[in-house]
Structure formats: C-alpha cells, structure tokens
Amino acid sequence: MSKKAAIIVSVVLALVFTVLVTANANRRFAEATRTVEVVQTTQYIPAGAMVDPDDIKLVKVPDEIAAGLIQDPDKVVGKITRVGLVKGQYIWEDTVGPGLPCRPGYIEVHVPTDLSSSACVIAGDRVNVYPINKSAVYSETPPSTKPLAEGLRVLHSYDQSGQEIDPVKRSVLKEVATSGKNVAVSVALEVPKDMADQIVKFASHKAIYLTKCPPDRSWGEE
C-alpha cells in the first residue's frame, strides 16, 4: 500500500471512529435528557378528597425519576386521595384509589371548633372526641372525661372562609395569629352511624373537644 493510500485509509477510519463516538454520545445524551409527562397537583388536596380535573396538570420530568409516578390523568381524576397532597406534588401510584370518602357504616359529621378544641387537625388525622359538660365545669362534681368516640378520621378541616386548610400555609404562624386564617372552625369527621346522634347532640351546643391521635398507618385501614 502506498503512503498516500495509507493516509487516506487512516483519515477514513478516523472519520468513522469520530462518527461512532459522536453518535454514541448523542444517544447517551438523548437518554439522559429524555422526558415524560407525569401528573402534578395544582393545589392542596386533603386526604379523603375526590380529585377533580382542575386539581391536577401534566408536567415533564426526566424519565429516570418517573418510575412509580402516575402519568395518566384518568388514573387520578375521580379517585380518592389516601394522604394529603400539597400544591406542586407529583402523585405516586399508591396515594390515590377508588371509593367514597366515607366507608360503609359511617357518615360525615361536621363539628364546630376553635384553635384549641380543633387540636389543629387536618384531613387524614385521627382524633378522639370528648364531650364538654359546660354546666358541670364549675360544679363540685368533676365533669366526665370519657370520650364519646376514639380514633375517628378527619375528612375535612375548614377555616372561617370555608376553605380547606392547607398544612403548608398553616405553618406560617404569623398569618394564623394575625388573621385567623388556617384555624379550623369546622371539622368533618367520619363517624359510625350508631354514634352520630350523640356527637351531633354535643356539636349542636358547641360542646365538642378534639384530641389528636398518633398518625394513621394508611387511609382505609382499621
């Protein structure tokens, strides 16, 4: 092979090698930058709430972090949240499911509260429900401290404007102290039907005091 031919072959091989390296680099870059659409919340959604179309949107994320995230809005809309979802949160496959907010044999009962008697609960918390015997508070006989019900789920927690309390916003203590926002004035409880009449009776007289239970293991478990 002549010297000229050897040079030409070397140049061709170098070009082929360069093309292969570039193509491989481009492929790796494309894989690293490939994105998929996943479902993201547009606002706070409390635990036990049904997801509406306006509550979510599709956003692009790197493919490598999309595993386990819901990509189809139809798998979310109309489903019930098992945990509270803050604004801007990606939705994992096990955080929503079918069903109604109340389980069979339960009904939703709203009780009026204030900053203290609400125990600062939000949807998804569990509470014990204590009756307040106002006439016995100042009597010589100590009032009973036996709860009406224990371990009830909180379905909703509303502030004075009727808005569901967002746990992120509630963390701003200055706003709570100065404006009264994010203070629960009405708490919706999931109540067994056979207990509802007693709880409604005391709630109608604003004689309910809530205490918070340890965190629930998961929505829907006993």
HELIX and SHEET records of a PDB file:
HELIX    1   1 LYS A    3  THR A   33  1                                  31    
HELIX    2   2 PRO A   53  ASP A   55  5                                   3    
HELIX    3   3 ASP A   63  ILE A   65  5                                   3    
HELIX    4   4 PRO A   73  LYS A   75  5                                   3    
HELIX    5   5 LYS A  134  VAL A  137  1                                   4    
HELIX    6   6 PRO A  167  ARG A  170  1                                   4    
HELIX    7   7 LEU A  173  SER A  179  1                                   7    
HELIX    8   8 LYS A  193  MET A  195  5                                   3    
HELIX    9   9 ALA A  196  SER A  204  1                                   9    
SHEET    1   A 2 THR A  35  THR A  41  0                                        
SHEET    2   A 2 ILE A  56  PRO A  62 -1                                        
SHEET    1   B 2 ILE A  80  THR A  81  0                                        
SHEET    2   B 2 VAL A  96  GLY A  97 -1                                        
SHEET    1   C 5 TYR A 106  PRO A 112  0                                        
SHEET    2   C 5 SER A 186  PRO A 192 -1                                        
SHEET    3   C 5 ALA A 149  TYR A 158 -1                                        
SHEET    4   C 5 ARG A 126  PRO A 131 -1                                        
SHEET    5   C 5 ILE A 208  LYS A 212 -1                                        
END                                                                             
